[in-house]
């Protein structure tokens, strides 16, 4: 019985793949959802593939959050599934780009801010591959940090994969550049605030110069007119 159900599911997956190739992504999603309904819950590897294929459809439609959530489900079922990791990284990068376009310069990294939880396939929602996971999303999901975590997992699974190491380096540089830009912005605002206060006394921060003692490494503040 289980073998027959899996055969039906695999046939539906093939139909979905054919529809995907012809760029009929909505219909392809329906086939993958049907495959999940037909597939026995014990066939975790096959189910992870159906979720990952669903993610590909969402990516093609520009629905990157839904794509990420399908990758979450695929990886919950098969944590060594490299294709799902790669697809989730792509979704996370696109989600980060969207947040940057909204003008939130602090997105993509944080110190102690809330982190987005990875999704999981709830038993009650078995077979519902198309619908996004129903869970509360934090105000700030650190997409670049999550993508970097996935890159490190990818490297662990494929240590000699240059694409994985290249993507990790790319994300690390992007995060560093963004942190530097944010630091400059914060320092600029602090300087403006200081000048606003000192301006009431006819002074500015330019009247104060920090000099480092080469022997002790400590700084002294000198006033100049």
Secondary structure, DSSP 4 states (H G I P E B T S, - for coil): -HHHHHHHHHHHHHHHHHHHHTT-HHHHHHHHHHHHHHS-TT-HHHHHHHHHHHHHHHHHTT-HHHHHHHHHHHHHH-TT-HHHHHHHHHHHHHHHHHHHHTT-TTTT--SS---PPPP---GGGTT--SSPP--PPPS---HHHHHHHHHHHHHHH-TT-HHHHHHHHHHHHHHHHHHHHHHHHHHHHHHHHHHHHHGGGT--GGGEEEEE-TTT--EEEEE--
